[in-house]
Each structure stands twice: as structure tokens, then as C-alpha cells.
């Protein structure tokens, strides 16, 4: 999914039309990069759970036409966050609702990964 596609999904959540897209494009790019950085560990947990290689660095998109290389179930949280932050001055109540939906969606996307537990309280070996 590209940054532009994420913005396209956010617009109707804000009550905006596709005609308004250009008004939001400049602010959307740094917000999307913030979401990408904020969700880096969650995305890696999804990759690890799927047996895929984890990312070693936080990706950055240079333009809205760039692909957001995160798992779809996580990337689909981004339109809610974008709608919340882009709409906070026009409709603070709706913005708060969208931000809450973003937090719920990103939390639901997170995957717990399990590993071996080392016994730290067992008897010492001699």
C-alpha cells in the first residue's frame, strides 16, 4: 500500500472528499513516517511470527507514491491515525475517535513471539 492509498482511505473517515486530497498531502507524508517509526517493533513482531526476516532499520517514505512496506494488517491502522491527526483542528471529537481506532488497530495487529525461558533461580552448577 502506498502513502497515497493510505491518504485516500483516511479522507472519507474525516468527512473529506477526494477533491480535498491536495490540501492534506503535505502534512500526510511526515505523519506517515512517524507512524512507520512508531510501529517498527510491531511490524517486526508480525514478520517474525510469519517466519520472515525482520527489518533492521526503520523504513522512510520520501513521497506519498512510495510503498509502505509493512504488513497489511498493520498498515490498515494508518488511515485512522492519519484521519485523527489531519482532522484535529476541524473536528476534535472525530479526531479523538480516529486516534483511538488507530491505537486499537495497531494493538490488534501486534503479535506475541515466544522464546525459551532461562531458569535464573535453579541450582548452581559446580
NUNU-776306 format. One record per residue: residue in three letters; x, y, z of N, C-alpha, C in turn. Coordinates in Angstrom, 3 decimals, decimal comma. Each point is the difference from the previous one (the first is absolute). Example, Ala and Ser with C-alpha at 12.3 -4.5 7.8 and 13.67 -1.06 7.14 Angstrom:
REM NUNU-776306
<ALA; <13,190; -5,690; 7,800>; <-0,890; 1,190; 0,000>; <0,900; 1,200; 0,000>>;
<SER; <-0,350; 1,050; -0,720>; <0,820; 1,190; 0,060>; <-0,770; 1,090; 0,730>>;
END
This chain:
REM NUNU-776306
<UNK; <0,854; -1,165; 0,000>; <-0,854; 1,165; 0,000>; <0,905; 1,235; 0,000>>;
<UNK; <-0,335; 0,969; -0,815>; <0,794; 1,229; -0,071>; <-0,524; 1,026; 1,002>>;
<UNK; <0,803; 1,019; 0,244>; <-0,442; 1,094; 0,861>; <-1,236; 0,680; -0,551>>;
<UNK; <-0,060; 0,120; -1,309>; <-1,156; 0,614; -0,650>; <-1,264; -0,831; 0,218>>;
<UNK; <0,135; -1,316; -0,068>; <-1,156; -0,877; 0,240>; <-0,465; 0,093; 1,456>>;
<UNK; <0,934; 0,156; 0,917>; <-0,370; 0,173; 1,410>; <-0,761; 1,312; 0,179>>;
<UNK; <0,480; 1,059; -0,631>; <-0,703; 1,283; 0,065>; <-1,383; -0,113; -0,627>>;
<UNK; <-0,121; -0,719; -1,110>; <-1,311; -0,203; -0,634>; <-0,984; -0,677; 0,953>>;
<UNK; <0,491; -0,930; 0,808>; <-0,866; -0,677; 0,976>; <-0,338; 0,913; 1,181>>;
<UNK; <0,895; 0,928; 0,332>; <-0,218; 0,894; 1,139>; <-1,026; 1,098; -0,306>>;
<UNK; <-0,041; 0,455; -1,232>; <-0,863; 1,140; -0,348>; <-1,472; -0,216; 0,363>>;
<UNK; <-0,619; -1,109; -0,389>; <-1,409; -0,161; 0,375>; <-0,210; -0,152; 1,513>>;
<UNK; <1,007; -0,495; 0,702>; <-0,114; -0,099; 1,458>; <-0,087; 1,382; 0,638>>;
<UNK; <0,564; 0,995; -0,689>; <-0,019; 1,380; 0,488>; <-1,204; 0,772; -0,517>>;
<UNK; <-0,787; -0,628; -0,865>; <-1,108; 0,713; -0,616>; <0,459; 0,869; -1,153>>;
<UNK; <1,191; -0,281; -0,528>; <0,545; 0,770; -1,123>; <-0,182; -0,793; -1,290>>;
<UNK; <0,058; 0,703; -1,110>; <-0,129; -0,666; -1,301>; <1,370; -0,097; -0,664>>;
<UNK; <0,058; -0,746; -1,068>; <1,263; -0,137; -0,735>; <0,447; 1,342; -0,589>>;
<UNK; <-0,935; 0,926; -0,166>; <0,356; 1,341; -0,484>; <0,860; 0,750; 1,012>>;
<UNK; <-0,083; -0,386; 1,269>; <0,754; 0,660; 1,067>; <1,394; -0,586; 0,193>>;
<UNK; <0,328; -1,031; -0,745>; <1,245; -0,749; 0,229>; <1,235; 0,894; -0,013>>;
<UNK; <0,093; 0,898; -0,971>; <1,200; 0,844; -0,105>; <0,196; 0,870; 1,236>>;
<UNK; <-1,093; 0,337; 0,686>; <0,100; 0,813; 1,218>; <0,720; -0,738; 1,119>>;
<UNK; <-0,011; -1,313; -0,038>; <0,541; -0,808; 1,089>; <1,323; -0,689; -0,337>>;
<UNK; <0,399; 0,009; -1,253>; <1,180; -0,765; -0,415>; <1,282; 0,433; 0,703>>;
<UNK; <0,204; 1,282; 0,157>; <1,248; 0,476; 0,610>; <0,127; -0,469; 1,456>>;
<UNK; <-1,085; 0,036; 0,739>; <0,036; -0,421; 1,399>; <0,006; -1,525; 0,146>>;
<UNK; <-0,534; -0,701; -0,983>; <-0,124; -1,455; 0,102>; <1,347; -0,713; -0,016>>;
<UNK; <0,938; 0,472; -0,803>; <1,278; -0,692; -0,142>; <0,774; -0,105; 1,324>>;
<UNK; <0,234; 1,091; 0,727>; <0,730; -0,156; 1,265>; <-0,786; -0,808; 1,036>>;
<UNK; <-1,321; 0,089; -0,022>; <-0,800; -0,804; 0,927>; <0,149; -1,490; -0,304>>;
<UNK; <-0,022; -0,360; -1,262>; <0,172; -1,404; -0,364>; <1,376; -0,513; 0,416>>;
<UNK; <1,025; 0,820; -0,170>; <1,334; -0,411; 0,448>; <0,052; -0,155; 1,513>>;
<UNK; <-0,739; 0,820; 0,701>; <-0,103; -0,147; 1,453>; <-0,684; -1,319; 0,356>>;
<UNK; <-1,095; -0,334; -0,691>; <-0,700; -1,270; 0,251>; <0,902; -1,192; -0,317>>;
<UNK; <0,770; 0,109; -1,069>; <0,914; -1,078; -0,376>; <1,021; -0,224; 1,115>>;
<UNK; <0,583; 1,082; 0,498>; <0,982; -0,120; 1,087>; <-0,650; -0,525; 1,278>>;
<UNK; <-1,165; 0,508; 0,317>; <-0,703; -0,375; 1,226>; <-0,386; -1,483; 0,013>>;
<UNK; <-0,221; -0,571; -1,168>; <-0,477; -1,382; -0,099>; <1,064; -0,983; -0,471>>;
<UNK; <1,261; 0,415; 0,027>; <1,097; -0,840; -0,470>; <0,052; -1,340; 0,740>>;
<UNK; <-0,058; 0,024; 1,318>; <0,087; -1,238; 0,786>; <-1,227; -0,889; -0,222>>;
<UNK; <-1,160; 0,608; -0,131>; <-1,209; -0,793; -0,254>; <0,121; -0,706; -1,349>>;
<UNK; <0,457; 0,728; -1,025>; <0,158; -0,625; -1,307>; <1,011; -1,139; 0,059>>;
<UNK; <1,102; 0,207; 0,711>; <0,992; -1,073; 0,118>; <-0,565; -1,207; 0,730>>;
<UNK; <-0,885; 0,220; 0,970>; <-0,612; -1,141; 0,693>; <-0,865; -0,813; -0,962>>;
<UNK; <-0,673; 0,680; -0,908>; <-0,820; -0,686; -1,012>; <0,891; -0,784; -0,956>>;
<UNK; <1,065; 0,636; -0,466>; <0,929; -0,679; -0,910>; <0,603; -1,240; 0,655>>;
<UNK; <0,435; 0,148; 1,243>; <0,612; -1,120; 0,713>; <-0,998; -1,142; 0,185>>;
<UNK; <-1,232; 0,335; 0,349>; <-1,027; -1,028; 0,190>; <-0,304; -0,739; -1,305>>;
<UNK; <0,146; 0,691; -1,126>; <-0,237; -0,617; -1,311>; <1,227; -0,732; -0,532>>;
<UNK; <1,093; 0,039; 0,762>; <1,228; -0,657; -0,445>; <0,778; 0,799; -1,024>>;
<UNK; <-0,317; 1,277; -0,142>; <0,698; 0,867; -0,949>; <1,153; 0,720; 0,690>>;
<UNK; <0,924; 0,514; -0,787>; <1,105; 0,780; 0,545>; <-0,526; 1,331; 0,528>>;
<UNK; <0,481; 0,391; 1,168>; <-0,412; 1,279; 0,575>; <0,777; 1,130; -0,660>>;
<UNK; <-0,553; 1,185; 0,079>; <0,676; 1,181; -0,536>; <1,081; 0,427; 0,988>>;
<UNK; <1,119; 0,463; -0,511>; <1,096; 0,422; 0,875>; <0,029; 1,506; 0,207>>;
<UNK; <-0,718; 0,733; -0,821>; <-0,059; 1,457; 0,121>; <-1,424; 0,461; -0,276>>;
<UNK; <-0,336; 1,102; 0,584>; <-1,341; 0,564; -0,201>; <-0,094; 0,556; -1,419>>;
<UNK; <-0,965; -0,490; -0,798>; <-0,139; 0,536; -1,357>; <-0,534; 1,433; 0,025>>;
<UNK; <0,310; 0,736; -1,024>; <-0,483; 1,376; -0,160>; <-0,541; 0,121; -1,413>>;
<UNK; <-1,160; 0,625; -0,131>; <-0,516; 0,270; -1,342>; <0,327; 1,451; -0,351>>;
<UNK; <0,491; 0,203; -1,213>; <0,404; 1,332; -0,443>; <-1,149; 0,757; -0,654>>;
<UNK; <-1,002; -0,755; -0,466>; <-1,170; 0,631; -0,615>; <-1,209; -0,900; 0,237>>;
<UNK; <-1,171; 0,546; -0,203>; <-1,219; -0,772; 0,207>; <-0,154; -1,124; -1,013>>;
<UNK; <0,740; 0,056; -1,089>; <-0,074; -1,075; -0,991>; <0,841; -1,208; 0,408>>;
<UNK; <0,810; 0,140; 1,048>; <0,823; -1,112; 0,474>; <-0,846; -1,036; 0,722>>;
<UNK; <0,455; -1,230; -0,085>; <-0,668; -1,127; 0,647>; <0,345; -0,026; 1,489>>;
<UNK; <-1,002; -0,179; 0,832>; <0,216; -0,229; 1,430>; <0,163; -1,512; 0,143>>;
<UNK; <1,190; -0,437; 0,356>; <0,340; -1,425; -0,052>; <-0,341; -0,734; 1,299>>;
<UNK; <-1,098; 0,344; 0,597>; <-0,436; -0,641; 1,236>; <-1,112; -1,003; -0,299>>;
<UNK; <-0,200; -0,917; 0,928>; <-1,063; -0,995; -0,129>; <-1,342; 0,709; -0,168>>;
<UNK; <-0,830; -0,532; -0,883>; <-1,286; 0,635; -0,285>; <-0,837; 0,214; 1,253>>;
<UNK; <-0,034; -1,000; 0,899>; <-0,860; 0,156; 1,176>; <0,464; 1,136; 0,898>>;
<UNK; <1,255; 0,395; -0,107>; <0,499; 1,162; 0,735>; <-0,205; 1,274; -0,811>>;
<UNK; <0,307; -0,053; -1,283>; <-0,136; 1,192; -0,847>; <-1,444; 0,493; -0,062>>;
<UNK; <-0,960; -0,920; 0,148>; <-1,407; 0,422; -0,018>; <-0,404; 0,767; 1,253>>;
<UNK; <0,875; 0,093; 0,992>; <-0,246; 0,857; 1,160>; <0,346; 1,456; -0,322>>;
<UNK; <0,913; 0,205; -0,932>; <0,513; 1,333; -0,300>; <-1,057; 1,001; -0,464>>;
<UNK; <-1,004; -0,387; -0,812>; <-1,005; 0,999; -0,391>; <-0,736; 0,602; 1,201>>;
<UNK; <-0,235; -0,803; 1,028>; <-0,658; 0,537; 1,202>; <0,882; 1,044; 0,674>>;
<UNK; <1,283; -0,311; 0,145>; <0,913; 0,961; 0,609>; <0,125; 1,262; -0,824>>;
<UNK; <0,090; -0,173; -1,300>; <0,109; 1,146; -0,893>; <-1,249; 0,876; 0,095>>;
<UNK; <-1,164; -0,635; -0,012>; <-1,256; 0,755; 0,120>; <-0,050; 0,750; 1,326>>;
<UNK; <0,481; -0,636; 1,051>; <-0,010; 0,647; 1,315>; <0,889; 1,226; 0,057>>;
<UNK; <1,217; -0,124; -0,494>; <0,931; 1,127; 0,083>; <-0,309; 1,100; -1,003>>;
<UNK; <-0,467; -0,356; -1,182>; <-0,296; 1,016; -1,006>; <-1,283; 0,771; 0,307>>;
<UNK; <-0,860; -0,571; 0,812>; <-1,318; 0,581; 0,250>; <-0,126; 0,613; 1,394>>;
<UNK; <1,088; 0,052; 0,765>; <-0,122; 0,410; 1,397>; <-0,439; 1,452; 0,204>>;
<UNK; <0,299; 0,871; -0,945>; <-0,442; 1,386; 0,149>; <-1,451; 0,186; -0,426>>;
<UNK; <-0,415; -0,711; -1,056>; <-1,352; 0,167; -0,534>; <-1,065; -0,691; 0,850>>;
<UNK; <0,308; -1,170; 0,515>; <-0,977; -0,777; 0,755>; <0,722; -0,808; 1,084>>;
<UNK; <0,289; 0,638; 1,135>; <0,780; -0,672; 1,046>; <-0,640; -1,297; 0,511>>;
<UNK; <-1,315; -0,060; 0,065>; <-0,664; -1,216; 0,493>; <0,201; -1,155; -0,972>>;
<UNK; <-0,196; 0,254; -1,288>; <0,217; -1,036; -1,006>; <1,476; -0,387; -0,046>>;
<UNK; <0,878; 0,995; 0,124>; <1,437; -0,276; -0,010>; <0,371; -0,931; 1,155>>;
<UNK; <-0,545; 0,245; 1,169>; <0,284; -0,867; 1,153>; <-0,506; -1,417; -0,252>>;
<UNK; <-1,164; -0,112; -0,601>; <-0,553; -1,319; -0,315>; <0,904; -0,745; -0,993>>;
<UNK; <0,487; 0,704; -1,012>; <0,874; -0,623; -1,000>; <1,338; -0,408; 0,620>>;
<UNK; <0,531; 0,847; 0,893>; <1,250; -0,349; 0,672>; <-0,182; -1,244; 0,867>>;
<UNK; <-1,143; -0,097; 0,659>; <-0,280; -1,194; 0,802>; <-0,090; -1,237; -0,886>>;
<UNK; <-0,662; 0,120; -1,144>; <-0,097; -1,134; -0,927>; <1,389; -0,403; -0,507>>;
<UNK; <0,857; 0,976; -0,219>; <1,378; -0,278; -0,416>; <0,716; -0,821; 1,069>>;
<UNK; <-0,107; 0,427; 1,248>; <0,679; -0,711; 1,094>; <-0,532; -1,429; 0,143>>;
<UNK; <-1,304; -0,165; -0,112>; <-0,592; -1,341; 0,102>; <0,475; -0,873; -1,157>>;
<UNK; <-0,014; 0,536; -1,209>; <0,382; -0,779; -1,185>; <1,465; -0,404; 0,044>>;
<UNK; <0,878; 0,905; 0,435>; <1,427; -0,356; 0,053>; <0,271; -0,987; 1,121>>;
<UNK; <-0,737; 0,098; 1,081>; <0,163; -0,953; 1,098>; <-0,483; -1,385; -0,419>>;
<UNK; <-1,127; -0,061; -0,712>; <-0,515; -1,285; -0,484>; <0,947; -0,648; -1,003>>;
<UNK; <0,751; 0,798; -0,727>; <0,916; -0,534; -1,007>; <1,246; -0,627; 0,632>>;
<UNK; <0,337; 0,430; 1,211>; <1,212; -0,492; 0,658>; <-0,090; -1,497; 0,264>>;
<UNK; <1,135; -0,647; -0,102>; <0,078; -1,448; 0,192>; <1,001; -0,274; 1,113>>;
<UNK; <-0,373; -0,884; 0,903>; <0,940; -0,419; 1,037>; <0,872; -1,113; -0,559>>;
<UNK; <1,279; 0,122; 0,206>; <0,934; -1,045; -0,413>; <0,588; -0,627; 1,255>>;
<UNK; <0,078; -1,287; -0,002>; <0,437; -0,725; 1,181>; <1,402; -0,532; -0,202>>;
<UNK; <0,739; -0,051; 1,082>; <1,348; -0,549; -0,032>; <0,247; -0,837; 1,235>>;
<UNK; <1,118; -0,639; 0,023>; <0,352; -0,816; 1,153>; <0,232; 0,877; 1,223>>;
<UNK; <-0,364; -0,542; 1,144>; <0,209; 0,694; 1,262>; <1,176; -0,657; 0,695>>;
<UNK; <0,916; 0,818; 0,438>; <1,172; -0,494; 0,702>; <-0,291; -0,037; 1,491>>;
<UNK; <0,294; -1,092; 0,636>; <-0,232; -0,133; 1,442>; <1,086; 0,774; 0,736>>;
<UNK; <-0,363; 1,106; 0,583>; <0,938; 0,834; 0,730>; <0,037; -0,332; 1,494>>;
<UNK; <-0,912; -0,857; 0,454>; <-0,104; -0,282; 1,417>; <0,342; -1,453; 0,337>>;
<UNK; <0,422; -0,745; -0,983>; <0,344; -1,405; 0,232>; <1,291; -0,118; 0,780>>;
<UNK; <0,345; -1,219; 0,300>; <1,225; -0,243; 0,741>; <1,205; 0,296; -0,868>>;
<UNK; <1,023; 0,516; 0,640>; <1,223; 0,322; -0,706>; <0,768; -1,277; -0,343>>;
<UNK; <0,599; 0,046; -1,155>; <0,829; -1,134; -0,385>; <1,396; 0,170; 0,601>>;
<UNK; <0,618; -1,104; 0,374>; <1,333; 0,108; 0,600>; <1,044; -0,544; -0,907>>;
END
